[in-house]
Amino acid sequence: MNMSDARGARERLVVIGGDAAGMSAASQARRLKGPDELEIVAFERGHFTSFSACGIPYWVGGDVPDRDRLIARTAEEHRARDIDLRLRTEVTEIDLDRGRVRAREVGSGAASWTSYDKLVIATGARPIRPELPGMDAPGVHGVQTLDDGQALLDTLSRTRGRRAVVVGAGYIGVEMAEAMIRRGYEVTVVNRGEEPMATLDPDMGRLVREAMEGMGITMVNDAEVTGLLTGDDGAVRAVATGETEYPADVVVLGIGVRPETALARAAGLPLGEHGGLLTDRSMRVRGHENVWAGGDCVEVLDLVSGQQRHIPLGTHANKHGQIIGAGVGGGYATFPGVVGTAVSKVCDLEIARTGLREKDARRVGLRFEAVTIESTSRAGYYPNASPMTVKMLAELRTGRLLGVQIVGREGAGKRVDIAAVALTAGMTVEQMTALDLGYAPPFSPVWDPILVAARRATAKIRPAV
C-alpha cells in the first residue's frame, strides 16, 4: 500500500539534511505544492539550517561580524512555510522496501520511524579526519558547520598562545590560514602536496605559495602529518611530521571532505568511484523513482572530461535542490553537469580555476597544449593596476578550451567566469579571441588577460592542427 493512501490524497516528502540542497528542495517543492497536497518533514542533526559553510573562514577571521549573518533562512522561517523541520534529529537508517526512515533525537536518544512517499537525501560531506594520535585533543578543529566555527572561536578566546598550524592547503586550508593571520597568529600550513592548492597545476600553486610566504605564512610542503602532540593538560601543543614538530596552540584541519553516504551505502543505493551517490539529470537516484539526492553527497558529470566527479560546492547544492524540488512538485528540470569552477583568496591574493588541470587532461587521454601569460587587471597606465597570471589549456586537434587557472590580485579571480561560460558552450580558444568583452582602462587592458591567453593558445596549437 502506498503510504499516501493511509493519509488520504496528501503525500509525504522526507528530507534528510537541512542545509543548501535539502532545504532548497523542500522550499521549491512547497512553492509548487501546498500543505494540503504535500506534507514535508525535514531532519537535520545540527543546530542550524540553510547556512553558508563557505562563509565560516570569514566569520572566524572577522570579516563577517556574527554567526547569524551566515544563516540564509532560519528553522522558524522554514516552519512558517509548513515545513516540519526537526533539528538535532539524525536519520540512522533508510528502509527502501517499506518506504520509511528511522531517526534519533540527538539529545534524548529517542528513536522512531517516519514513512515517506518521496525521499530526498542531502547528507552533505564529512571532513577528512585521519586516525592519528592526538586528532581528538582539545584545540584541534574542523570547520564544516557553524557549530565547528563557534567551537574554534571559543578556543581562540581561551588560548593564550598565538601559534596556529593549519593542516591542508586546499580552499579551506588557505582561507583558514588567512583567518588566523587576521587574528594575529603566527601561521604554519602543513601540506602533503608539492604546492598549495592542488586544484591548480603545481606551477600555478607555486605562485600561491610564494604569495603566502610573502604574507608571513610558513609553508611546509611534501609533508605527511604523523600525529598531534599534546601537553600535560591534554591539549594540542604541536603537529608532528616524521622527525619535525611544529608548535601549535590551535590546529585547524583543512584536509578536504568526502561524500557523507554511509546511510545510502547501508541502504544499497548506487555509489560512484568517489563514494558519492549516482543520479540522473533530474537528480533522481539511479534505479529509484521516488528517491532524489543532491549537494555534497552526490557525484556530478564533468562536461569537459565526460566523467563523474565529486565537487562539493554550495552553488551546485542550491541548484540541485531547486531541480529536486521541481521533480517532487510535479515539474521537470535537469542538472546538465559542471565544468569545475571555483574561486578563493588568501589575504589579497585571488585564486581561480575552471575545467581541467594538466594531469586531468592526461588522465582522460586528451592531447593538449598549455600556455601561461602575465598581464594586469587594468590598463597598465591606470592607477592600481595589479598583476595576474593566466594559464590556459587547449585541445590539440580541435582547439577546444580545456581549462583555465588564474592567480593574481584584485580583479583577477572573477575573470574565470569568462572561461567557465566558454567551457560550458564548448568554445575553441580561437572563438574566444573574438569575444566582445567590456573594456575601459579602470577595468581591463585593451586585450583582456583571458583573450591574451586565448590568442597565445590559438597560435600554439595551429601547427599541430
Secondary structure by P-SEA (a helix, b strand, c coil): cccccccccbbbbbbccccaaaaaaaaaaaaacccccbbbbbbbccccccccccaaaaaaacccccccccccccaaaaaaaccccccccccccccccccbbbbbcccccccccccccbbbbccccccccccccccccccccccccaaaaaaaaaaaaaccccbbbbccccaaaaaaaaaaaaaccbbbbbbccccccccccaaaaaaaaaaaaaacbbbbccccccbbbbcccccccccccccbbbbbcbbbbccccccccaaaaaaccccccccccccccccccccccccccccccbbbbcccccbbbbbbcaaaaaaaaaaaaaaaacbbbbbccccbbbbbbcccbbbbcccccaaaaaaacccbbbbbbbbcccccccccbbbbbbbbbbbcccccccbbbbbbcccccccaaaaaaaaaacccaaaaaaccccccccccccccaaaaaaaaaaaaacccc
